[in-house]
């Protein structure tokens, strides 16, 4: 009996953590609260780096960090406990499935989000690099983001093209640094002291940043700088074009897979003018539902008829009987 209750509780909790589970109100509330906690905690970490604030609100920073760490640690343990009930059957084994889940990307992110505080309890809390690792909690926000999933799919599908562009950039970086070292070493021995030092100039030029800390003085160096700038602009434009086209294709495929109802076919709400005597209000028109309109769950797309401002009768409707017309006139 106790084991059945534990299994039932684990399955219910898995619906909150499983990314492939059908969306529910409870999961939406949980994810929203977790995102709010992550954003708040990151803001606290940033403010803690300001020394006057850190000294003045030391107790607040201390407790906020420990409370957030405790919540993230409980979340990490619960995700590892419930992963066997996820829809992904790769985690279904009670031992190897959990080990496989703990090696996944987001599980490692969850671990890193609590690792600095846990190491702090062991006496390593003064290491600044460990404290800065807490900012990686922002990556947890991408877990349920459709945008990041689409971008990840684009990078996976266009991996060959991106690898080719990166090779071109690396080749251009190396060749331009070597040529600039050859042209500028005698003129500026301090700035262009070696090919690795000239690579910093190449990175600035290829990315069109141009900090101005390393500027060619010779004519050949300036010509080379202009050529490298043009190559950098063209390469970055091609890179962004690949990402944009791939993202739009994935987005279109997503819309085709989950088509949405057209606003023109099924209007969300229709409005009509009412009688001036009623105060000139604009009230929502009740949508007619019938089997001819596509079933009882489909609203009708019949447009509202104009209304007579005197009697309130719809223009174009069948004529009123004489008795009713006389009554309306009286």
VENBEL-V750766 format. One line per field, one symbol per residue. psi: psi as a letter, one per 40 degrees, with the letter a starting at -180 (. if undefined). burial: + if it has 9 or more other C-alpha atoms within 8 Angstrom, else -. A space follows every 10 residues. Layout:
psi: ???
burial: ???
This chain:
psi: dddddddddd dddddddhde iiiidddddd dddddddddd ddddddddeh ddddddfddd dddddddddd dddddddddd dedeeidhee edhdcddddd deeidddddd dddedddddd deefeehddd ddedeedddd dedfhddddd dddddddfdd dddddddddd dddddddddd dddedddgdd dgdidddddd ddddddefdg dedhhididd dddddddddd dddddddddd dddddddddd dddddddgii hidddghdii iiiihdeeef ihihhhhhhi ddeeieehii ehiiiihhed eeihheiiii idddddddd.
burial: ---------+ +-++++++-- ------++-+ ----+-+++- ++-++-++-- --++---+-- +--+++-++- -++--+--++ ++++++---- +++---++-+ ++----++++ ++++-++-++ ----+----+ +-++++++-+ +--------+ +-+++--+-- -+--+---+- -+++-+++-+ +-+++--++- +++-+-+++- ++++++++-- -----+-+-- ++-++--++- +++-++--+- -++--++--+ +---+----- -----++--+ +++++----+ ----+-+-++ --++++-+++ +-----++-- -+-+------ ----+-----
